Amino acid sequence: MLFKHQICVIPVGMKKHWNVLQPDIEAVRKIVSKCQCSPVIATILVNRGLLEPDDVSRFLFGSLKHLRSPFSIIDINKATVRIAGAIENKEKILIFGDYDADGITSTTLLYEFLEICHADVSYYIPHRTNEGYGFQADHVFDVALPQGTDLIITVDCGSNSHAAVDTAARHGIDVIITDHHLIGKPYPSAVAIVNPQRKDCPSGLEHLAGVGVVFYLIIAIRKYFRDKGYWKMYQEPNLKQFCDLVALGTVADLVPVRKENRILVKAGLEVIQAGKREGINALLSTCCFSKTSFDSRDLAFRLAPRLNAAGRMAHANSAFELLTALQKDAAVPLAKNLDQLNIQRQEVEKKLLEEILATIRKTSSVFQKTSLVFWSRDWPEGVLGIVASRLAEQFFRPVVLITVRDGFGKGSARSIPGFHIYEGLCQCRDCLEDFGGHSMAAGIKLKTENIEIFSNTFDKVVKRSTVESDFIPEICIDHEIHFDDISEYLIDELSSLEPWGVDNPEPLFMAKNVAAHDCRIVGRNHRRMMLDQPKGLTGKKFSAIQFNINPETPAVEFFHRLAFRLRWNQWNGKKTVQMVIEDFEREKEKF
């Protein structure tokens, strides 16, 4: 088996830099006074860059009516007119999607909306391993032409599909691209390219996920038909019903949960809580979900992995079928299938990660490099991104994992905050056949003979684009707090800042001189304990849990500094304050 590696010696469990944020005191006082919130909440808001009361109000109380106009997105008018014409003229429309959760929800959203509009619509999602990412020329011949397609609409892909768009045009098929991935000139010669990442797009909506772009498109189409009196013949749809899909795709794709995305995710959580979509209900049931409330963490860690498992381990069509299922009897077996695929995904991921870590441990000659690049024959392509993320987190280096097959390597890349991986890959384009992605994640394709060249070139790019501090993981503390100041009221206040996600992380607190009691292992690798601050005035004690620890590691009885999150723990109809421990520092001597 071909197996090459390059690593940098970085200790597992490396010491992190604790960055205790110090917001402007006057800004905090202003928010406390004007917004009538606690200093703790005001501190967190200022840490998020919300310095004015109006900004705080929009953040806390923004609703669908506050969404910016879709017509600020370049080419959305062109796309709307062409799609509306296709609907009215009964042309055959093909939606071409991607196989991840964002692509699946995007495909589902546009498909369901166009069906409501009485369009002649079908969809196609490629197989990850057999076909690879994106809209390709072969899809015109193999999918679009046999169906007699008149119009192809890409969702969550297409920004670099020049050959496919040109091929479609030569055969009389129009293409509209909707996407959110980085795009550079020259643009594909499509009828319209609805992508807020375009440099010439004035919308300021570049933070949208692919499904968010599609949501904006259907707002525009609905408005167009309203102006033409189309909804006098048919019932005008309430678009909030689709926000469950938008929330799921948005959170799964790790785009910022700020501005419009925050509004869309909040609305989507309400729709999911109402239980309107049988597929999501069935998927929650397979997760043994029984909480009375549903939050963005459940989207990220319960639903998204199971939807993604379809495309990783089999075909994403099964996830689309689940989301569009109208009856519980149809949804339940589909949900159980996705749950099983997710279990398989976890097993394959664990095996691959252990294989790479074992190779690292056995390596006698270690290259002092700033990146990790591994490749092997026939690694399962569907889990490369997940394993790359695990390695990037553990070793805090940009990571690229490549599977080699039929003379080509296909890889997934993951990065750290200090290195923009897409821009880095742009500097390696001479040894790549194709690539695309974002600042923290990307995909590549290259010839097998170029892998070694790419490995060396990529490491040089990382070296000259970073400084030493970029390779020290940082833990950002929102606020130092004393146990005396933790209350049920504070936990309720914190919930008003949800949903959590990228750019609006769940607040992280720090307390000093904390004693631990009654430590015990729960499950296989979690440690539960009771905490207090011996020097506190009130003697408050709180239940705490530390997830995913080595159960053989001795419990710590005293923490000099403790980093934790504050949550409600709901169990058997009761809710209590719980600390979730993220990190800690011991003190050499007790006070």
C-alpha positions as CSV (number, residue, x, y, z in Angstrom):
1,M,0.0,0.0,0.0
2,L,1.3,3.4,-0.9
3,F,1.6,5.5,2.2
4,K,3.6,8.7,2.6
5,H,3.5,11.2,5.4
6,Q,5.0,14.4,6.7
7,I,4.5,15.6,10.2
8,C,5.6,18.2,12.7
9,V,6.3,17.1,16.2
10,I,3.5,18.5,18.2
11,P,2.5,17.1,21.6
12,V,-1.0,15.7,21.9
13,G,-2.9,17.8,24.5
14,M,-0.7,20.8,23.9
15,K,-1.0,23.8,26.2
16,K,-3.4,26.4,24.9
17,H,-3.1,30.1,25.1
18,W,-5.9,31.5,27.3
19,N,-7.1,34.7,25.8
20,V,-9.3,36.4,28.4
21,L,-11.2,39.0,26.3
22,Q,-11.1,42.5,27.7
23,P,-14.0,44.5,26.2
24,D,-14.3,48.2,26.4
25,I,-15.7,49.0,29.8
26,E,-17.7,52.1,28.7
27,A,-19.2,50.1,25.8
28,V,-20.3,47.4,28.3
29,R,-21.9,50.1,30.6
30,K,-23.7,51.6,27.7
31,I,-25.3,48.2,26.7
32,V,-26.2,47.5,30.3
33,S,-27.9,50.9,30.6
34,K,-29.7,51.0,27.3
35,C,-30.6,47.3,26.9
36,Q,-31.4,46.6,30.6
37,C,-29.3,43.4,30.7
38,S,-26.8,42.1,33.1
39,P,-23.1,43.1,32.9
40,V,-22.3,39.5,32.0
41,I,-24.6,39.5,29.0
42,A,-23.4,43.0,28.0
43,T,-19.8,41.8,28.1
44,I,-20.6,38.9,25.8
45,L,-22.4,41.2,23.3
46,V,-19.5,43.6,23.2
47,N,-17.1,40.7,22.7
48,R,-19.3,39.8,19.6
49,G,-18.7,43.3,18.2
50,L,-22.2,44.6,19.2
51,L,-21.3,48.0,20.5
52,E,-24.5,50.0,19.9
53,P,-28.0,49.4,21.3
54,D,-29.5,49.2,17.8
55,D,-27.0,46.5,16.9
56,V,-28.0,44.5,20.0
57,S,-31.7,44.9,19.2
58,R,-31.2,43.6,15.7
59,F,-29.1,40.7,17.1
60,L,-31.6,39.7,19.7
61,F,-34.9,40.5,18.0
62,G,-34.2,40.2,14.3
63,S,-36.9,38.3,12.4
64,L,-37.7,37.3,8.8
65,K,-39.1,40.7,8.1
66,H,-35.6,42.2,8.7
67,L,-34.0,40.2,5.9
68,R,-32.3,42.3,3.3
69,S,-33.9,42.4,-0.2
70,P,-32.9,39.5,-2.4
71,F,-32.6,41.8,-5.3
72,S,-29.4,43.2,-3.9
73,I,-27.7,39.9,-5.1
74,I,-26.3,40.3,-8.6
75,D,-27.9,38.3,-11.3
76,I,-30.9,37.3,-9.1
77,N,-33.2,39.2,-11.4
78,K,-31.9,37.4,-14.4
79,A,-32.3,34.0,-12.6
80,T,-35.8,34.9,-11.5
81,V,-37.1,35.9,-14.9
82,R,-35.6,32.8,-16.6
83,I,-36.9,30.4,-13.9
84,A,-40.4,32.0,-14.0
85,G,-40.5,31.7,-17.7
86,A,-39.5,28.0,-17.5
87,I,-42.3,27.4,-15.0
88,E,-44.9,29.2,-17.1
89,N,-43.8,27.5,-20.4
90,K,-43.7,24.0,-18.8
91,E,-40.0,23.6,-19.6
92,K,-38.1,20.8,-18.0
93,I,-36.0,22.1,-15.1
94,L,-33.2,20.0,-13.5
95,I,-31.9,20.9,-10.1
96,F,-28.2,19.8,-9.7
97,G,-27.1,19.6,-6.1
98,D,-24.2,18.6,-3.9
99,Y,-24.0,15.6,-1.7
100,D,-23.4,17.3,1.7
101,A,-26.1,18.6,4.1
102,D,-26.0,22.1,2.6
103,G,-26.4,20.7,-0.9
104,I,-29.1,18.2,0.1
105,T,-31.2,20.9,1.9
106,S,-30.6,23.3,-1.0
107,T,-31.9,20.7,-3.4
108,T,-34.9,19.9,-1.3
109,L,-35.8,23.5,-0.7
110,L,-35.7,24.5,-4.4
111,Y,-37.4,21.2,-5.5
112,E,-40.3,21.6,-3.0
113,F,-40.8,25.3,-3.9
114,L,-40.8,24.7,-7.6
115,E,-43.3,21.9,-7.2
116,I,-45.6,24.3,-5.4
117,C,-45.2,26.6,-8.4
118,H,-46.3,23.7,-10.6
119,A,-43.0,23.4,-12.4
120,D,-41.9,20.4,-14.4
121,V,-38.9,19.7,-12.1
122,S,-36.5,16.9,-11.3
123,Y,-33.3,16.8,-9.3
124,Y,-29.9,15.1,-9.5
125,I,-27.2,14.7,-6.8
126,P,-23.9,13.1,-7.9
127,H,-22.3,10.1,-6.1
128,R,-19.3,11.4,-4.1
129,T,-16.9,8.6,-5.0
130,N,-18.0,7.6,-8.5
131,E,-18.6,11.2,-9.8
132,G,-16.9,13.6,-7.5
133,Y,-17.9,17.1,-6.6
134,G,-19.7,19.6,-8.8
135,F,-21.5,19.9,-12.1
136,Q,-19.4,18.4,-14.9
137,A,-19.7,18.1,-18.6
138,D,-20.5,14.4,-18.4
139,H,-23.7,15.2,-16.4
140,V,-25.0,17.1,-19.5
141,F,-24.7,13.9,-21.6
142,D,-25.6,11.4,-18.9
143,V,-28.4,13.2,-17.1
144,A,-29.7,16.4,-18.7
145,L,-30.0,15.4,-22.3
146,P,-31.7,12.1,-21.7
147,Q,-34.4,13.9,-19.7
148,G,-34.9,16.5,-22.3
149,T,-33.8,19.3,-19.9
150,D,-34.3,22.9,-20.9
151,L,-32.9,24.6,-17.8
152,I,-30.3,23.4,-15.2
153,I,-30.2,25.2,-11.8
154,T,-27.1,24.3,-9.7
155,V,-27.3,24.6,-5.9
156,D,-24.3,24.8,-3.6
157,C,-22.0,24.2,-6.6
158,G,-21.3,25.3,-10.1
159,S,-19.1,28.4,-9.6
160,N,-16.2,26.7,-11.4
161,S,-18.1,24.5,-13.8
162,H,-17.0,26.2,-17.0
163,A,-16.8,23.1,-19.2
164,A,-20.2,21.8,-18.0
165,V,-21.9,25.2,-18.7
166,D,-20.3,25.5,-22.1
167,T,-21.3,21.9,-23.0
168,A,-24.9,22.6,-21.9
169,A,-25.1,25.7,-24.0
170,R,-23.9,23.9,-27.1
171,H,-26.8,21.5,-26.7
172,G,-29.4,24.3,-26.1
173,I,-29.6,24.0,-22.4
174,D,-29.5,27.1,-20.2
175,V,-27.7,27.0,-16.8
176,I,-28.3,29.1,-13.7
177,I,-25.7,28.8,-11.0
178,T,-26.6,29.4,-7.4
179,D,-23.7,28.9,-5.0
180,H,-21.8,30.4,-2.1
181,H,-18.3,29.1,-2.7
182,L,-15.4,31.4,-3.5
183,I,-15.4,32.3,-7.2
184,G,-12.9,34.1,-9.4
185,K,-12.9,35.4,-12.9
186,P,-13.5,34.4,-15.6
187,Y,-16.9,33.4,-14.6
188,P,-18.7,30.5,-16.3
189,S,-20.9,31.6,-19.2
190,A,-24.2,30.8,-17.5
191,V,-27.5,32.7,-17.9
192,A,-27.0,33.9,-14.3
193,I,-24.6,33.3,-11.5
194,V,-26.3,34.0,-8.2
195,N,-23.3,33.9,-5.8
196,P,-22.8,36.6,-3.1
197,Q,-19.1,35.7,-3.1
198,R,-18.7,37.4,-6.5
199,K,-16.5,40.5,-6.2
200,D,-19.0,42.5,-8.1
201,C,-21.9,41.5,-5.9
202,P,-23.0,44.5,-3.7
203,S,-25.4,42.6,-1.4
204,G,-23.1,42.0,1.6
205,L,-24.6,38.5,1.9
206,E,-21.4,36.5,1.4
207,H,-22.0,34.8,4.7
208,L,-25.0,32.8,3.4
209,A,-24.7,29.1,3.0
210,G,-25.8,27.5,-0.3
211,V,-29.2,26.9,1.1
212,G,-29.4,30.5,2.2
213,V,-28.7,31.7,-1.4
214,V,-31.5,29.4,-2.6
215,F,-33.9,30.8,0.0
216,Y,-33.2,34.3,-1.3
217,L,-33.8,33.1,-4.8
218,I,-37.3,31.7,-4.0
219,I,-38.2,34.9,-2.2
220,A,-37.4,36.7,-5.4
221,I,-39.4,34.2,-7.5
222,R,-42.4,34.4,-5.2
223,K,-42.3,38.2,-5.4
224,Y,-42.1,38.1,-9.2
225,F,-45.2,35.8,-9.4
226,R,-47.0,37.9,-6.9
227,D,-46.5,41.0,-9.1
228,K,-47.8,39.0,-12.1
229,G,-50.9,37.8,-10.3
230,Y,-49.7,34.2,-10.5
231,W,-50.9,33.5,-6.9
232,K,-54.5,34.3,-7.9
233,M,-54.5,30.8,-9.5
234,Y,-52.5,29.0,-6.9
235,Q,-52.0,29.4,-3.1
236,E,-49.0,31.6,-2.3
237,P,-46.6,29.7,-0.1
238,N,-45.5,30.9,3.3
239,L,-41.7,30.6,3.0
240,K,-41.2,30.2,6.7
241,Q,-42.2,26.6,6.3
242,F,-38.8,26.0,4.5
243,C,-36.7,27.6,7.2
244,D,-36.1,24.2,8.8
245,L,-34.1,23.2,5.7
246,V,-32.3,26.6,5.7
247,A,-31.3,26.2,9.4
248,L,-30.1,22.7,9.0
249,G,-28.0,23.4,5.9
250,T,-26.6,26.7,7.4
251,V,-25.5,25.2,10.7
252,A,-24.1,22.0,9.0
253,D,-22.0,24.1,6.6
254,L,-20.3,26.0,9.4
255,V,-21.0,29.5,8.0
256,P,-21.3,32.4,10.4
257,V,-24.5,32.3,12.5
258,R,-24.8,36.1,12.4
259,K,-26.9,38.6,10.5
260,E,-29.3,36.9,8.1
261,N,-28.1,33.5,9.0
262,R,-29.0,34.0,12.6
263,I,-32.5,35.1,11.7
264,L,-32.9,32.1,9.4
265,V,-31.6,29.6,11.9
266,K,-33.9,31.0,14.7
267,A,-36.9,30.7,12.4
268,G,-35.9,27.2,11.3
269,L,-35.6,26.0,14.9
270,E,-39.1,27.2,15.5
271,V,-40.3,25.2,12.5
272,I,-38.5,22.1,13.6
273,Q,-39.9,22.5,17.1
274,A,-43.4,22.6,15.6
275,G,-42.7,19.1,14.1
276,K,-44.0,19.9,10.6
277,R,-41.5,17.8,8.6
278,E,-41.9,14.0,9.0
279,G,-38.4,13.3,7.9
280,I,-36.8,15.5,10.6
281,N,-39.2,14.1,13.2
282,A,-38.2,10.6,12.3
283,L,-34.5,11.5,12.3
284,L,-34.9,13.0,15.8
285,S,-36.6,9.9,16.9
286,T,-33.7,7.7,15.8
287,C,-31.4,10.0,17.9
288,C,-33.6,9.2,21.0
289,F,-34.4,12.9,21.1
290,S,-36.7,13.6,24.1
291,K,-35.8,17.2,25.1
292,T,-38.5,19.7,25.4
293,S,-36.4,22.3,23.5
294,F,-34.3,22.0,20.4
295,D,-31.2,24.1,19.7
296,S,-28.5,24.6,17.1
297,R,-26.2,22.1,18.9
298,D,-28.8,19.4,18.0
299,L,-28.7,20.6,14.4
300,A,-24.9,20.3,14.3
301,F,-24.4,17.1,16.3
302,R,-27.6,15.1,15.8
303,L,-29.1,15.9,12.4
304,A,-26.3,17.1,10.2
305,P,-24.0,14.1,10.7
306,R,-26.8,11.7,9.8
307,L,-27.7,13.6,6.7
308,N,-24.1,13.9,5.7
309,A,-23.6,10.1,6.3
310,A,-25.8,9.4,3.2
311,G,-23.4,11.1,0.8
312,R,-20.3,9.9,2.7
313,M,-21.2,6.2,2.9
314,A,-23.7,5.6,0.1
315,H,-25.7,8.1,-1.9
316,A,-27.2,11.4,-0.8
317,N,-30.5,10.6,-2.5
318,S,-31.6,8.7,0.6
319,A,-31.3,12.0,2.6
320,F,-33.3,13.9,0.0
321,E,-36.0,11.2,0.1
322,L,-36.1,11.5,3.9
323,L,-36.5,15.2,3.9
324,T,-39.3,15.1,1.3
325,A,-41.1,12.2,2.9
326,L,-44.8,13.1,3.5
327,Q,-45.8,10.2,5.7
328,K,-44.3,8.9,9.0
329,D,-44.4,5.3,7.7
330,A,-42.1,6.3,4.8
331,A,-39.8,8.5,6.9
332,V,-39.0,6.1,9.7
333,P,-37.1,3.4,7.7
334,L,-35.3,6.1,5.8
335,A,-34.2,7.7,9.1
336,K,-33.1,4.4,10.5
337,N,-31.0,3.8,7.4
338,L,-29.3,7.1,7.8
339,D,-28.6,6.3,11.4
340,Q,-27.0,3.1,10.5
341,L,-24.9,4.8,7.8
342,N,-23.7,7.3,10.4
343,I,-22.7,4.4,12.7
344,Q,-20.7,2.9,9.8
345,R,-19.2,6.3,9.1
346,Q,-18.0,6.6,12.7
347,E,-16.4,3.1,12.6
348,V,-14.6,3.8,9.3
349,E,-13.5,7.2,10.5
350,K,-12.1,5.7,13.8
351,K,-10.2,3.1,11.9
352,L,-8.6,5.6,9.5
353,L,-7.7,8.0,12.3
354,E,-6.1,5.2,14.3
355,E,-4.1,4.1,11.2
356,I,-2.7,7.5,10.6
357,L,-1.9,8.1,14.3
358,A,-0.2,4.7,14.5
359,T,2.0,5.6,11.6
360,I,2.9,8.9,13.2
361,R,3.9,7.1,16.4
362,K,6.1,4.6,14.5
363,T,7.8,7.2,12.4
364,S,11.6,7.2,13.2
365,S,12.5,10.2,10.9
366,V,10.1,13.1,11.5
367,F,10.2,16.1,9.1
368,Q,9.9,19.4,10.8
369,K,7.1,20.8,8.6
370,T,4.2,23.1,9.2
371,S,1.6,21.0,7.5
372,L,0.4,17.4,7.6
373,V,-0.1,15.7,4.2
374,F,-1.0,12.0,4.0
375,W,-2.0,9.9,1.1
376,S,-2.9,6.3,0.5
377,R,-4.6,4.0,-2.0
378,D,-8.3,3.5,-1.7
379,W,-8.9,5.4,1.5
380,P,-12.7,6.0,1.8
381,E,-13.2,9.4,0.3
382,G,-16.3,10.1,2.3
383,V,-14.6,10.4,5.7
384,L,-11.4,12.2,4.6
385,G,-12.7,15.6,5.6
386,I,-13.8,14.4,9.1
387,V,-10.5,12.8,9.8
388,A,-8.6,15.8,8.5
389,S,-10.5,17.9,10.9
390,R,-9.6,15.6,13.8
391,L,-5.9,15.8,12.9
392,A,-6.0,19.5,12.4
393,E,-7.5,19.9,15.9
394,Q,-5.1,17.5,17.5
395,F,-1.9,18.7,15.9
396,F,-3.0,22.3,15.1
397,R,-1.6,22.3,11.6
398,P,-3.2,22.5,8.2
399,V,-4.0,18.9,7.1
400,V,-4.6,17.4,3.7
401,L,-5.7,13.8,3.3
402,I,-5.6,12.2,-0.2
403,T,-7.0,9.0,-1.5
404,V,-5.3,7.7,-4.7
405,R,-7.3,5.8,-7.4
406,D,-6.9,5.4,-11.2
407,G,-4.0,7.8,-11.5
408,F,-5.5,10.6,-9.6
409,G,-5.6,11.7,-6.0
410,K,-8.7,13.3,-4.5
411,G,-8.3,15.0,-1.1
412,S,-9.9,17.0,1.7
413,A,-8.0,19.8,3.4
414,R,-8.7,21.4,6.7
415,S,-7.0,24.4,8.3
416,I,-6.4,26.4,11.4
417,P,-7.5,30.1,12.0
418,G,-4.1,31.5,11.1
419,F,-4.0,30.0,7.6
420,H,-6.5,30.6,4.7
421,I,-6.4,27.2,3.0
422,Y,-8.2,28.2,-0.2
423,E,-5.8,31.1,-0.7
424,G,-2.9,28.7,0.1
425,L,-4.1,26.2,-2.5
426,C,-4.3,29.0,-5.1
427,Q,-0.5,29.2,-4.8
428,C,-0.3,25.5,-5.5
429,R,-2.5,25.5,-8.6
430,D,0.3,24.5,-10.9
431,C,0.3,21.0,-9.4
432,L,-3.5,20.7,-9.0
433,E,-6.1,19.6,-11.5
434,D,-8.9,21.2,-9.6
435,F,-9.6,22.7,-6.1
436,G,-12.2,24.7,-4.3
437,G,-13.4,25.7,-0.8
438,H,-13.2,28.2,2.0
439,S,-10.8,29.6,4.5
440,M,-10.9,26.6,6.7
441,A,-11.8,23.7,4.4
442,A,-11.2,22.7,0.8
443,G,-11.2,19.9,-1.7
444,I,-8.5,19.1,-4.2
445,K,-7.9,16.8,-7.2
446,L,-4.4,16.1,-8.7
447,K,-2.4,13.6,-10.7
448,T,-0.7,10.9,-8.6
449,E,2.7,11.9,-9.9
450,N,2.2,15.4,-8.6
451,I,1.3,14.5,-5.0
452,E,4.9,14.7,-3.7
453,I,5.4,18.0,-5.5
454,F,2.2,19.3,-4.0
455,S,3.1,18.2,-0.5
456,N,6.4,20.1,-0.6
457,T,4.9,23.2,-2.3
458,F,2.0,23.3,0.1
459,D,4.3,23.2,3.1
460,K,6.4,26.1,1.7
461,V,3.2,28.1,1.2
462,V,2.1,27.4,4.8
463,K,5.5,28.4,6.2
464,R,5.7,31.8,4.4
465,S,2.0,32.6,5.2
466,T,2.2,32.0,8.9
467,V,4.0,33.0,12.1
468,E,4.9,30.9,15.1
469,S,1.9,32.0,17.2
470,D,-0.5,30.7,14.5
471,F,0.4,27.2,15.6
472,I,-0.6,27.7,19.3
473,P,-4.3,26.9,19.8
474,E,-6.2,29.7,21.6
475,I,-9.0,29.4,24.0
476,C,-11.1,32.6,24.1
477,I,-12.7,33.4,27.5
478,D,-15.7,35.7,27.3
479,H,-15.8,36.6,31.0
480,E,-14.3,35.7,34.3
481,I,-17.1,34.9,36.7
482,H,-17.4,33.9,40.3
483,F,-19.7,31.1,41.4
484,D,-21.6,33.6,43.6
485,D,-22.7,35.3,40.4
486,I,-24.0,32.2,38.6
487,S,-27.8,31.9,38.8
488,E,-30.8,30.4,37.0
489,Y,-31.6,33.9,35.8
490,L,-28.2,34.2,34.1
491,I,-28.7,30.9,32.3
492,D,-32.0,32.1,31.0
493,E,-30.4,35.3,29.9
494,L,-27.7,33.4,28.0
495,S,-30.3,31.5,26.1
496,S,-31.5,34.8,24.6
497,L,-28.1,34.9,22.7
498,E,-28.8,31.6,20.9
499,P,-28.5,30.1,18.4
500,W,-24.8,29.3,18.8
501,G,-22.5,28.7,15.9
502,V,-19.6,30.1,13.9
503,D,-19.0,33.8,14.9
504,N,-21.5,33.4,17.7
505,P,-19.9,30.7,19.8
506,E,-21.5,29.6,23.0
507,P,-19.9,31.8,25.7
508,L,-16.9,30.5,27.6
509,F,-16.4,31.5,31.2
510,M,-13.5,31.3,33.5
511,A,-13.4,30.8,37.3
512,K,-10.3,30.6,39.6
513,N,-9.6,28.4,42.5
514,V,-12.2,25.8,42.1
515,A,-12.5,22.6,44.1
516,A,-13.9,19.3,42.7
517,H,-15.8,16.7,44.7
518,D,-17.6,13.4,44.1
519,C,-15.8,12.8,40.7
520,R,-17.0,9.7,38.8
521,I,-17.0,8.3,35.3
522,V,-20.3,8.2,33.5
523,G,-20.8,6.5,30.2
524,R,-17.5,5.3,28.8
525,N,-15.4,8.4,28.9
526,H,-17.1,11.3,30.6
527,R,-16.4,12.6,34.1
528,R,-19.1,14.1,36.3
529,M,-18.3,16.1,39.5
530,M,-19.5,18.7,41.9
531,L,-17.6,22.0,42.0
532,D,-17.4,24.9,44.4
533,Q,-15.2,27.8,45.2
534,P,-13.9,27.5,48.8
535,K,-13.5,31.2,49.1
536,G,-17.0,32.0,47.9
537,L,-19.4,33.9,50.0
538,T,-22.5,31.9,49.2
539,G,-21.0,28.4,49.1
540,K,-22.8,27.6,45.8
541,K,-22.1,24.2,44.3
542,F,-22.7,23.2,40.7
543,S,-22.8,19.9,38.8
544,A,-20.2,19.7,36.1
545,I,-19.3,17.3,33.3
546,Q,-16.1,16.9,31.3
547,F,-16.7,15.1,28.0
548,N,-14.4,12.7,26.1
549,I,-11.7,12.2,28.6
550,N,-9.3,9.3,29.2
551,P,-11.2,7.4,32.0
552,E,-7.8,6.1,33.3
553,T,-6.6,9.7,34.0
554,P,-6.8,10.5,37.7
555,A,-9.4,13.1,38.6
556,V,-8.2,16.6,39.3
557,E,-9.2,17.8,42.8
558,F,-8.3,21.5,42.4
559,F,-8.3,23.8,39.4
560,H,-6.3,27.0,39.4
561,R,-8.3,28.2,36.3
562,L,-11.3,26.5,34.9
563,A,-12.9,27.2,31.5
564,F,-16.5,26.1,31.2
565,R,-19.8,26.8,29.5
566,L,-23.1,27.2,31.4
567,R,-26.2,25.3,30.4
568,W,-29.4,24.0,31.6
569,N,-29.3,20.2,32.2
570,Q,-32.8,18.8,31.6
571,W,-33.6,15.4,32.9
572,N,-36.8,13.7,34.0
573,G,-38.8,16.9,33.7
574,K,-36.3,18.9,35.9
575,K,-33.7,21.3,34.8
576,T,-30.6,22.3,36.8
577,V,-27.6,24.5,36.1
578,Q,-24.7,22.5,34.7
579,M,-21.1,23.4,33.9
580,V,-19.5,21.9,30.8
581,I,-15.7,21.9,31.3
582,E,-13.7,22.8,28.2
583,D,-10.2,23.2,29.7
584,F,-8.4,23.8,32.9
585,E,-5.1,24.7,34.5
586,R,-3.8,23.2,37.7
587,E,-2.0,25.1,40.4
588,K,1.3,23.8,41.9
589,E,0.1,24.5,45.4
590,K,-3.3,25.0,46.9
591,F,-4.0,28.4,48.4
